[in-house]
Each structure stands twice: as structure tokens, then as C-alpha cells.
Amino acid sequence: MNTKQKPHVVIIGAGFAGLETARGLANSPVHITLIDKNNHHLFQPLLYQVAIAGLLPSQIAQPVRTIFRKQKNLAFQMGEVTEINLNEKFVKMNGSVIAYDYLVIAAGARTNFFGFDTLEKHGLQLKDLETAVTTRNHLLSMFEQASHEADPEKRKAMLTFVIVGGGPTGVETAGALAELITHVMRKDYPRLNLNEAQVILLEAGPHLIAPYPDELRQATLRLLKDKKVDVRLNTKMQDFNGLRVTLGDGSVIESQTLIWTAGAKAAEIIDALPAEKASMGRVRIQATLSLPQFPEAFVIGDASFLNQWKWSTLAHAFDRGNPARSGGGEEYSSDDGREGAQGISLQRPRSARHGGT
Ligand SMILES: Cc1cc2nc3c(=O)[nH]c(=O)nc-3n(C[C@H](O)[C@H](O)[C@H](O)COP(=O)(O)OP(=O)(O)OC[C@H]3O[C@@H](n4cnc5c(N)ncnc54)[C@H](O)[C@@H]3O)c2cc1C
């Protein structure tokens, strides 16, 4: 294949959005370079299972090269994109310059600690394999340390697990951790009094999983209470210093574990992108998912923000049985990479200026 005659599409990120874009272009006359700082695609929704030692990391991560083994128009490069030059149409990765004709930025999101330095230092998070494994190791070490701690106060603090954020990730993690204690740790630590263990879920607002229908919120609350999770609504976390959690009303929870699931913001590479930003640092895109001044540059998935829902533009996605995932309305993170692929396919390919990688 002479890649120089075909438009070069560079996709940053092999998450859900990048992967779908690459797949959507499998039969298009383009040459694709897919870049990710990791060599695997990660199924983030199951990270909490890795954190509670229910799944192995390899069960939720698949090598990108394996996924695209049969896709002849795609080359994968592992590396971190450190610069995007929209005017000159190139990205920089591992010290090399990669020119593009079309760029798809699908770099996702990262944890937002909202400037809480101590929280960032001591808090645990679930965003990638590394943070999930760190969380798992920490949780297991708490049970281990508690098993030979004679001081009841210290032992109780080791067995008190605080999760902040009543969204889906916080709820899942709290429930799974409670089950781990009840079904696994009781058997593994027969001499440890696990009645001392407690899982506390803090939520600043009045509801768990706030965007969901009230019936589901109430059912979720009931299920967590059945599992003995101490759900505290309307409760703000003020600080965490690694030994105690301070709440908004000044009260303190003695605990060495805080799992932060209460915030996300666009990936770091987005920070320097000269584009208009919306909440959480996401890039404001047009209905075509491209940047207003750069029609050949698309931003999709968690890194993007679409504030005008244009049903007509996305109608093709529905025709193909592929409705966009989040509901309509004013805010929309363009989570589906197939829309990005469609955007590229719909534009007339221009001759490539550069020979790809
Ligand atoms: C714990 C957790 C649970 C979730 N549960 C659910 C759920 O149940 N249901 C649901 O619908 N959604 C869930 N989500 C959200 C869902 O995972 C995201 O919406 C989705 O992953 C976004 O896809 P994306 O492609 O935009 O970003 P991501 O999937 O995050 O992919 C971004 C990719 O870009 C790469 N990258 C970033 N920066 C660079 C760079 N500079 N250079 C190279 N590569 C880079 C990253 O390594 C990553 O592979 C969950 C998220 C988390 C964290």
C-alpha cells in the first residue's frame, strides 16, 4: 500500500472513541496512525472490579495491536502525544513529528481533584490500570495490617473505607467493597472482627446517581444500605490527609482510605489546545465534531463538549442502530467514535502532504 497517496488520519487515544473511529475507517481509503500512551485498550467500567481484587488487570485490558491485527490500513504507535500543532498539522510523540491530514483527538479524561493537593497526594482513584492496582494493593494491605493491629482505634481506622462521589463509579465501588468484606475477607481473615469494618459513601448532593430516575436512585440507596454501606447524602468532604477525612461540618472520620470518584476533567493534552473550552476543560466542538477553525481536526469522547444537539447531523448514527449514548439537551460529550469516523468519510479526501509516520 502506498500510504503517500492516501490521506493520513492520526487518532490520539485507543479508548472507546478512538477505537470506534479506527474501526469505522477500516474500509476507507485512508492510512491511519493510532497512538496511545498505553499499549492496551482499557474497559474502564470494570476498573472497580480490579480495585476490589475481583478481576485481574489483564481481564479488562486488551492489546491494541491484537485488536487491529487484521486492519491493514492502520498502524499503532505507543507513546504520549505531547504537542498538537493545528496550524501546521502535526503532533509530537516520543520526540518525533507525525504529520496528518485529519486528526481525531480522543484522549479522554483524567481525575479532577479540584485543586485539593492533599487529596491528590493521599487519595486513591480509579482511572486506569495503574490507579486501580494501587487501590487494590492499598485495600488488601489495610486488611493485612488490621489483622495484627492490637489497638482497637487504629484497627477501626484501617478498616474504615471512605468513598467520595455518589455517581455510578462510587456506588459500584462501595457496593463491591462491602461484598468483598462480607463474602471474601470474613473467610480469609477468620480471626479479624470484620464487624468493625465499615464502608462510607459520601455524596455532596441530595441523591445518589443524580441523573437517573428517582425510582432507580431509591433502589440504589436501598441496595447499598442492605449491604451495610453507610451512605451519607448532603455531605461534603473537606480534606483528607492520609489518616483522617475532614467533612464540611468540621467532623472527622478516622480512616486511611479515601477513594475519590467525584470529579473528571479532559486529558492533559487538551489543556494546551488553542480551542474554546467548556466545563471540565472539554473542547467545544461543532455538530460535525470538528473544531470551528480546523475542519480537519475532530475532538470526540470524554474530551469533547457539544452544546447544541443537532439531531439531523447525527441522524445517520440512529439509522445504523447507533444512537448516541447520553441523552440530548444542552450538554453532550460526543462519546461515540463512529461519528468521528463518519465525519472523515463524509469529507472529500485531499492528497496527503506527508508520508505519515
Ligand atoms: C471507573 C470508571 C467507570 C466507568 N463506568 C462507566 C459505565 O459503567 N458506563 C459508561 O457508559 N461509561 C463509564 N465510564 C466512562 C467511560 O469509560 C468513558 O466515557 C469512556 O472511556 C470515554 O471514552 P474516550 O475514548 O473518550 O476516553 P478513554 O476511554 O479514557 O480513552 C482515552 C485514551 O487516550 C489515551 N491518551 C490520553 N492522553 C494521551 C496522550 N497525550 N497521548 C497518547 N494517548 C493518550 C489514554 O491512554 C486512553 O487510552 C466509566 C469511567 C470510569 C473511569
The ligand as a Gaussian input file, in Angstrom:
#p B3LYP/6-31G(d) Opt

LIG

0 1
 C      -14.103000       3.881000      36.800000
 C      -14.938000       4.239000      35.595000
 C      -16.154000       3.596000      35.373000
 C      -16.941000       3.913000      34.280000
 N      -18.110000       3.257000      34.084000
 C      -18.856000       3.518000      33.005000
 C      -20.067000       2.812000      32.746000
 O      -20.455000       1.933000      33.504000
 N      -20.788000       3.128000      31.637000
 C      -20.361000       4.098000      30.762000
 O      -21.045000       4.349000      29.760000
 N      -19.224000       4.799000      30.980000
 C      -18.469000       4.523000      32.070000
 N      -17.313000       5.216000      32.291000
 C      -16.950000       6.286000      31.363000
 C      -16.303000       5.728000      30.095000
 O      -15.265000       4.841000      30.456000
 C      -15.803000       6.893000      29.288000
 O      -16.902000       7.692000      28.934000
 C      -15.070000       6.435000      28.045000
 O      -13.956000       5.659000      28.395000
 C      -14.626000       7.638000      27.253000
 O      -14.016000       7.198000      26.102000
 P      -12.868000       8.067000      25.433000
 O      -12.421000       7.274000      24.244000
 O      -13.301000       9.453000      25.257000
 O      -11.685000       8.116000      26.521000
 P      -10.884000       6.940000      27.174000
 O      -11.606000       5.669000      27.091000
 O      -10.466000       7.449000      28.505000
 O       -9.602000       6.804000      26.245000
 C       -8.647000       7.810000      26.126000
 C       -7.354000       7.181000      25.660000
 O       -6.448000       8.222000      25.318000
 C       -5.160000       7.897000      25.774000
 N       -4.421000       9.158000      25.917000
 C       -4.757000      10.226000      26.685000
 N       -3.864000      11.208000      26.530000
 C       -2.955000      10.762000      25.630000
 C       -1.780000      11.326000      25.058000
 N       -1.372000      12.576000      25.348000
 N       -1.061000      10.581000      24.173000
 C       -1.449000       9.323000      23.865000
 N       -2.559000       8.745000      24.379000
 C       -3.293000       9.452000      25.243000
 C       -5.399000       7.161000      27.076000
 O       -4.300000       6.334000      27.410000
 C       -6.664000       6.370000      26.749000
 O       -6.366000       5.077000      26.261000
 C      -16.502000       4.912000      33.368000
 C      -15.287000       5.564000      33.595000
 C      -14.503000       5.230000      34.678000
 C      -13.187000       5.937000      34.896000

